[in-house]
């Protein structure tokens, strides 16, 4: 029964009772009395069981109200509701128990409402005797005298505090839910079997570029955004969910209104009715494009590392062979019996070895782990040198844009030269008939707003710091979108005659330099490669000194290498330079020889340790033992793995110098001379 029906029922019974009051046969002694006198007659109130049941014992709070709004009579339920006794209530008006903010709703008993006898129905607040606030539902009507003049009001009051508290709690919960939905980085949706969608989050326009109304009006369905090549698998996931637990997770690509492709992860659940028909689908849509890009980056790195396991071993053995060849060529060129023609032939052989050395460096680029041997490098100078080499065999023209205050980069000069060379070669191959290549260098500071650096607005995945950005832009046909995710993969190429290692080499070198390389996908014509390399601000660069002849010296040198041909040629080179030589096959033998020489009073002037000894003690471990024995030991580390961390940071491991295989006798002499003089 509704509150209004209850109120009308009570009013009808009360009106019947009022008519009985006017009948002098009911109470002869009351003939001629006023209504006020009748209502104040206790005998009358207590003599009627009907009225007691209706008013006194009723389930609702009830009160008779005078023309001055004062309470004339109150029932037991109203007294309990407000915490007052009846005598206390009869001294109050309804204005005194009404919450101040609700006084404008105070009932006007004798003002017609046009609604018959029920003139007021309000929800308002009362203040209990103890100060507690309660919510009530008030229904009021008029009691008229025999001349139909309004003389009293009847108020029926229901305590609705619990309902109001529940409504407020629900409202607060809904508000928190809306705030949560608005804040989470996902799109909450509710869909139906007819394809209609209701988006409960505000991110749909930001995510897709389409308006909510496009989906809610069924002008556009979500399935229309899914790429055709992804729709089959996405649909299969949905059908499987219908057969199993009705919950599913699927990933697919969608195209935005702008044409941009996004990766979406959908986590949804299907809700069915009692007949097993789909009632609705609810879930969240997450933009996982950034995560997918990182996964692709990791996949590329994984491929490079797999290739590096093989390449590193090949390059190490290759460098040992080239070291032996270069060493013998260098020794032969120092012999005085050779004529000019013989020297020219040896010089050609040396050039061939240097070409083989460049190939070895390309293999080592893929070697797993390690770091380049870095030093301050001026990129502008490297770029101009690489351009000269490329222009000699191509038809491209280059336009430069270099600021005068360009920072130096911390890099391996040979490796970065290879990066520039490969990118320029890629541009030249894209424009076989010639064209313009625009090359620019720029100082960049990456920080919290680093996402603004990339032209496509994406986050630059680099730690905050200073970088130099190299941009190489050509006017060729550009790179198809379908190839953008593959161009840095090993062996991927669109040219039959290419090896597919050029851009993969570039990617690996930049990664080893803790930099970043990307292609601008927004360029409509040509290709734009962007390279970011860690920078050093205002660092001086030392000019290279060209040494025509080897530097001779004297002293005793200990050579440790597992390759007999390296020990042999290195020994002859050192003797030629004026040194006395002792040899060891591994670290354990080297430690023993070094300690024996110290004890005999004929210590070694310096040692040259091979870094890696398969199955034995290498140079790093041998030096650790010998430094405890002789803290002033002069040690030079050498390896065919030129990108090993020890080679890149040799001083941190206690070495005084470093020389990467292969090397010529001139370079060897300069390194040894520098170490000996620095420690003297």
ChimeraX attribute file (.defattr): number of C-alpha atoms within 10 A of each C-alpha:
attribute: neighborCount
match mode: 1-to-1
recipient: residues
	/A:1	5
	/A:2	6
	/A:3	15
	/A:4	12
	/A:5	10
	/A:6	13
	/A:7	20
	/A:8	16
	/A:9	13
	/A:10	19
	/A:11	22
	/A:12	12
	/A:13	14
	/A:14	18
	/A:15	15
	/A:16	12
	/A:17	15
	/A:18	19
	/A:19	12
	/A:20	13
	/A:21	18
	/A:22	20
	/A:23	12
	/A:24	12
	/A:25	11
	/A:26	12
	/A:27	12
	/A:28	10
	/A:29	9
	/A:30	18
	/A:31	14
	/A:32	11
	/A:33	10
	/A:34	12
	/A:35	19
	/A:36	13
	/A:37	11
	/A:38	18
	/A:39	17
	/A:40	12
	/A:41	12
	/A:42	10
	/A:43	10
	/A:44	14
	/A:45	16
	/A:46	12
	/A:47	10
	/A:48	11
	/A:49	11
	/A:50	14
	/A:51	19
	/A:52	14
	/A:53	11
	/A:54	19
	/A:55	25
	/A:56	22
	/A:57	14
	/A:58	17
	/A:59	16
	/A:60	22
	/A:61	24
	/A:62	27
	/A:63	27
	/A:64	23
	/A:65	24
	/A:66	18
	/A:67	14
	/A:68	11
	/A:69	20
	/A:70	18
	/A:71	24
	/A:72	22
	/A:73	19
	/A:74	23
	/A:75	22
	/A:76	19
	/A:77	21
	/A:78	24
	/A:79	19
	/A:80	13
	/A:81	18
	/A:82	21
	/A:83	17
	/A:84	17
	/A:85	15
	/A:86	18
	/A:87	13
	/A:88	13
	/A:89	21
	/A:90	17
	/A:91	11
	/A:92	14
	/A:93	16
	/A:94	17
	/A:95	17
	/A:96	14
	/A:97	18
	/A:98	20
	/A:99	19
	/A:100	14
	/A:101	9
	/A:102	13
	/A:103	15
	/A:104	10
	/A:105	14
	/A:106	16
	/A:107	20
	/A:108	15
	/A:109	24
	/A:110	18
	/A:111	11
	/A:112	15
	/A:113	12
	/A:114	8
	/A:115	9
	/A:116	9
	/A:117	16
	/A:118	19
	/A:119	19
	/A:120	20
	/A:121	18
	/A:122	14
	/A:123	16
	/A:124	18
	/A:125	22
	/A:126	22
	/A:127	17
	/A:128	18
	/A:129	14
	/A:130	9
	/A:131	11
	/A:132	10
	/A:133	16
	/A:134	20
	/A:135	20
	/A:136	21
	/A:137	16
	/A:138	21
	/A:139	23
	/A:140	26
	/A:141	25
	/A:142	26
	/A:143	22
	/A:144	16
	/A:145	16
	/A:146	11
	/A:147	6
	/A:148	9
	/A:149	11
	/A:150	17
	/A:151	16
	/A:152	24
	/A:153	24
	/A:154	22
	/A:155	25
	/A:156	27
	/A:157	25
	/A:158	19
	/A:159	21
	/A:160	16
	/A:161	15
	/A:162	11
	/A:163	12
	/A:164	15
	/A:165	13
	/A:166	12
	/A:167	12
	/A:168	12
	/A:169	12
	/A:170	12
	/A:171	12
	/A:172	12
	/A:173	12
	/A:174	12
	/A:175	12
	/A:176	12
	/A:177	12
	/A:178	14
	/A:179	12
	/A:180	12
	/A:181	17
	/A:182	16
	/A:183	13
	/A:184	12
	/A:185	14
	/A:186	21
	/A:187	21
	/A:188	23
	/A:189	17
	/A:190	16
	/A:191	20
	/A:192	15
	/A:193	11
	/A:194	11
	/A:195	14
	/A:196	18
	/A:197	24
	/A:198	16
	/A:199	18
	/A:200	16
	/A:201	21
	/A:202	17
	/A:203	20
	/A:204	19
	/A:205	15
	/A:206	10
	/A:207	18
	/A:208	19
	/A:209	15
	/A:210	15
	/A:211	15
	/A:212	19
	/A:213	14
	/A:214	14
	/A:215	19
	/A:216	16
	/A:217	12
	/A:218	13
	/A:219	9
	/A:220	18
	/A:221	16
	/A:222	13
	/A:223	13
	/A:224	11
	/A:225	16
	/A:226	21
	/A:227	15
	/A:228	13
	/A:229	10
	/A:230	13
	/A:231	17
	/A:232	11
	/A:233	14
	/A:234	18
	/A:235	13
	/A:236	11
	/A:237	16
	/A:238	18
	/A:239	13
	/A:240	13
	/A:241	17
	/A:242	17
	/A:243	9
	/A:244	9
	/A:245	10
	/A:246	16
	/A:247	19
	/A:248	18
	/A:249	15
	/A:250	16
	/A:251	18
	/A:252	18
	/A:253	21
	/A:254	22
	/A:255	16
	/A:256	17
	/A:257	13
	/A:258	9
	/A:259	10
	/A:260	11
	/A:261	16
	/A:262	21
	/A:263	19
	/A:264	20
	/A:265	18
	/A:266	21
	/A:267	16
	/A:268	21
	/A:269	20
	/A:270	20
	/A:271	16
	/A:272	14
	/A:273	9
	/A:274	7
	/A:275	7
	/A:276	9
	/A:277	11
	/A:278	16
	/A:279	15
	/A:280	18
	/A:281	18
	/A:282	18
	/A:283	18
	/A:284	20
	/A:285	19
	/A:286	18
	/A:287	18
	/A:288	17
	/A:289	15
	/A:290	13
	/A:291	11
	/A:292	14
	/A:293	13
	/A:294	12
	/A:295	12
	/A:296	14
	/A:297	15
	/A:298	12
	/A:299	13
	/A:300	20
	/A:301	21
	/A:302	13
	/A:303	15
	/A:304	23
	/A:305	18
	/A:306	14
	/A:307	16
	/A:308	21
	/A:309	15
	/A:310	15
	/A:311	21
	/A:312	25
	/A:313	15
	/A:314	16
	/A:315	24
	/A:316	21
	/A:317	15
	/A:318	19
	/A:319	24
	/A:320	19
	/A:321	19
	/A:322	24
	/A:323	25
	/A:324	23
	/A:325	21
	/A:326	24
	/A:327	26
	/A:328	21
	/A:329	20
	/A:330	20
	/A:331	16
	/A:332	15
	/A:333	18
	/A:334	15
	/A:335	11
	/A:336	7
	/A:337	9
	/A:338	13
	/A:339	10
	/A:340	9
	/A:341	9
	/A:342	13
	/A:343	16
	/A:344	13
	/A:345	13
	/A:346	19
	/A:347	15
	/A:348	12
	/A:349	15
	/A:350	20
	/A:351	13
	/A:352	14
	/A:353	20
	/A:354	17
	/A:355	12
	/A:356	16
	/A:357	20
	/A:358	15
	/A:359	14
	/A:360	24
	/A:361	24
	/A:362	20
	/A:363	22
	/A:364	28
	/A:365	28
	/A:366	28
	/A:367	27
	/A:368	21
	/A:369	13
	/A:370	17
	/A:371	23
	/A:372	23
	/A:373	23
	/A:374	17
	/A:375	15
	/A:376	20
	/A:377	22
	/A:378	18
	/A:379	24
	/A:380	20
	/A:381	10
	/A:382	17
	/A:383	21
	/A:384	14
	/A:385	14
	/A:386	18
	/A:387	18
	/A:388	11
	/A:389	13
	/A:390	17
	/A:391	15
	/A:392	9
	/A:393	10
	/A:394	16
	/A:395	15
	/A:396	22
	/A:397	15
	/A:398	17
	/A:399	11
	/A:400	14
	/A:401	12
	/A:402	14
	/A:403	12
	/A:404	7
	/A:405	10
	/A:406	19
	/A:407	25
	/A:408	24
	/A:409	25
	/A:410	23
	/A:411	27
	/A:412	21
	/A:413	19
	/A:414	14
	/A:415	23
	/A:416	22
	/A:417	17
	/A:418	21
	/A:419	23
	/A:420	22
	/A:421	21
	/A:422	20
	/A:423	17
	/A:424	25
	/A:425	21
	/A:426	15
	/A:427	26
	/A:428	25
	/A:429	17
	/A:430	20
	/A:431	20
	/A:432	12
	/A:433	11
	/A:434	16
	/A:435	18
	/A:436	17
	/A:437	24
	/A:438	16
	/A:439	22
	/A:440	18
	/A:441	22
	/A:442	17
	/A:443	20
	/A:444	19
	/A:445	17
	/A:446	18
	/A:447	15
	/A:448	11
	/A:449	11
	/A:450	19
	/A:451	15
	/A:452	14
	/A:453	16
	/A:454	14
	/A:455	14
	/A:456	13
	/A:457	10
	/A:458	12
	/A:459	15
	/A:460	20
	/A:461	12
	/A:462	16
	/A:463	13
	/A:464	13
	/A:465	12
	/A:466	19
	/A:467	25
	/A:468	23
	/A:469	22
	/A:470	22
	/A:471	19
	/A:472	23
	/A:473	26
	/A:474	25
	/A:475	18
	/A:476	20
	/A:477	12
	/A:478	17
	/A:479	19
	/A:480	10
	/A:481	10
	/A:482	8
	/A:483	12
	/A:484	13
	/A:485	14
	/A:486	15
	/A:487	20
	/A:488	25
	/A:489	21
	/A:490	22
	/A:491	15
	/A:492	17
	/A:493	18
	/A:494	11
	/A:495	10
	/A:496	7
	/A:497	7
	/A:498	12
	/A:499	12
	/A:500	18
	/A:501	20
	/A:502	24
	/A:503	20
	/A:504	23
	/A:505	24
	/A:506	23
	/A:507	26
	/A:508	26
	/A:509	26
	/A:510	21
	/A:511	15
	/A:512	20
	/A:513	21
	/A:514	15
	/A:515	21
	/A:516	21
	/A:517	21
	/A:518	15
	/A:519	21
	/A:520	17
	/A:521	16
	/A:522	12
	/A:523	14
	/A:524	10
	/A:525	13
	/A:526	16
	/A:527	24
	/A:528	22
	/A:529	17
	/A:530	19
	/A:531	21
	/A:532	25
	/A:533	26
	/A:534	23
	/A:535	24
	/A:536	19
	/A:537	15
	/A:538	11
	/A:539	14
	/A:540	11
	/A:541	11
	/A:542	8
	/A:543	6
	/A:544	6
	/A:545	6
	/A:546	8
	/A:547	11
	/A:548	7
	/A:549	12
	/A:550	18
	/A:551	18
	/A:552	16
	/A:553	17
	/A:554	14
	/A:555	14
	/A:556	19
	/A:557	23
	/A:558	21
	/A:559	24
	/A:560	30
	/A:561	26
	/A:562	18
	/A:563	16
	/A:564	14
	/A:565	15
	/A:566	21
	/A:567	20
	/A:568	16
	/A:569	18
	/A:570	23
	/A:571	21
	/A:572	18
	/A:573	22
	/A:574	22
	/A:575	17
	/A:576	17
	/A:577	18
	/A:578	15
	/A:579	18
	/A:580	17
	/A:581	19
	/A:582	17
	/A:583	20
	/A:584	20
	/A:585	19
	/A:586	25
	/A:587	26
	/A:588	17
	/A:589	14
	/A:590	27
	/A:591	21
	/A:592	13
	/A:593	17
	/A:594	22
	/A:595	15
	/A:596	13
	/A:597	13
	/A:598	13
	/A:599	9
	/A:600	8
	/A:601	8
	/A:602	12
	/A:603	18
	/A:604	20
	/A:605	19
	/A:606	21
	/A:607	26
	/A:608	24
	/A:609	28
	/A:610	27
	/A:611	25
	/A:612	23
	/A:613	18
	/A:614	8
	/A:615	7
	/A:616	13
	/A:617	19
	/A:618	22
	/A:619	29
	/A:620	19
	/A:621	16
	/A:622	20
	/A:623	26
	/A:624	14
	/A:625	13
	/A:626	18
	/A:627	15
	/A:628	10
	/A:629	14
	/A:630	13
	/A:631	11
	/A:632	12
	/A:633	21
	/A:634	24
	/A:635	26
	/A:636	26
	/A:637	26
	/A:638	24
	/A:639	24
	/A:640	29
	/A:641	24
	/A:642	28
	/A:643	24
	/A:644	21
	/A:645	16
	/A:646	24
	/A:647	28
	/A:648	18
	/A:649	16
	/A:650	19
	/A:651	14
	/A:652	11
	/A:653	15
	/A:654	20
	/A:655	25
	/A:656	23
	/A:657	19
	/A:658	25
	/A:659	19
	/A:660	19
	/A:661	22
	/A:662	25
	/A:663	21
	/A:664	22
	/A:665	24
	/A:666	19
	/A:667	17
	/A:668	20
	/A:669	19
	/A:670	16
	/A:671	17
	/A:672	27
	/A:673	16
	/A:674	13
	/A:675	19
	/A:676	18
	/A:677	8
	/A:678	10
	/A:679	12
	/A:680	6
